[in-house]
Amino acid sequence: MAATNSSKFYKEKGLVRTSITLRPETIQTLENMAKQHKLTQGEIVDAFARLLENGNLSDQLFGVHIEAIREEKIAEKERRKELKKKALELIKSGQVQ
């Protein structure tokens, strides 16, 4: 069997290969949904994109989740800032070198 040319395959299927960074929980959710529906993870992502494109996913519901993610990011940034501040205080006090 001849080696497949992935670029040709993607072009023929009208696909674009890309990489995105996801939380482990999100990857697990995509894997579970793909298995449940006998689809690829990319097809599951396409289904979500279609919901958004067609307006079938409530803006209000989606907005709630977007805001929750933003709040998590802000909280994590503040947590890191506080840890850095504490580390600097320990260094300045001579407790840590």
C-alpha positions in Angstrom: 0.0 0.0 0.0 1.4 3.4 -1.0 2.0 6.0 1.6 -0.8 8.6 1.7 -0.1 12.2 1.1 -1.8 13.9 4.1 -1.7 17.4 2.4 -3.5 15.9 -0.6 -6.0 14.1 1.6 -6.9 17.3 3.5 -7.2 19.3 0.3 -9.5 16.7 -1.2 -11.7 16.7 1.9 -11.7 20.5 2.2 -10.0 20.3 5.5 -7.4 22.5 7.1 -5.0 21.0 9.7 -4.4 23.2 12.7 -3.4 22.9 16.3 -5.2 24.4 19.3 -4.4 24.2 22.9 -7.1 22.6 25.1 -7.6 21.7 28.7 -7.3 17.9 29.4 -11.0 17.9 30.4 -11.9 19.4 27.1 -9.9 16.8 25.2 -11.6 14.0 27.2 -15.0 15.4 26.5 -14.2 15.5 22.7 -12.9 12.0 22.8 -16.0 10.7 24.7 -18.4 12.5 22.3 -16.5 11.2 19.3 -16.7 7.7 20.5 -20.4 8.0 21.5 -21.4 9.4 18.1 -18.8 7.4 16.0 -17.3 10.6 14.7 -13.8 12.2 14.8 -13.0 14.9 17.3 -12.7 17.3 14.4 -16.3 16.5 13.4 -17.5 17.1 16.9 -15.8 20.5 16.9 -17.5 21.2 13.5 -20.8 20.4 15.0 -20.2 22.9 17.8 -19.1 25.5 15.2 -22.3 24.9 13.2 -24.4 25.5 16.4 -22.6 28.8 16.8 -22.8 29.8 13.1 -26.5 29.0 12.8 -27.4 30.8 16.1 -28.8 27.6 17.5 -26.7 27.9 20.6 -28.2 30.6 22.8 -26.0 33.7 22.9 -27.0 34.0 26.5 -26.0 30.4 27.4 -22.8 30.7 25.5 -22.0 34.0 27.0 -22.4 32.6 30.5 -19.7 30.0 29.7 -17.4 32.5 28.0 -17.7 34.8 31.0 -16.9 31.9 33.4 -13.7 31.1 31.4 -12.7 34.8 31.5 -13.2 34.8 35.2 -11.1 31.6 35.6 -8.3 33.2 33.6 -8.4 36.4 35.7 -8.4 34.4 39.0 -5.4 32.3 37.8 -3.5 35.4 36.8 -4.2 36.9 40.2 -3.1 33.7 41.9 0.2 33.6 40.0 0.8 37.3 40.8 0.2 36.6 44.5 2.6 33.6 44.5 5.2 35.6 42.7 4.8 38.4 45.3 5.2 35.9 48.2 8.2 34.3 46.6 9.9 37.8 46.3 9.1 38.5 49.9 10.7 35.3 51.0 13.8 36.0 48.9 14.0 39.6 50.3 13.6 38.4 53.8 16.5 35.9 53.3 14.4 32.9 54.1 15.0 31.6 50.5 17.9 32.1 48.2 
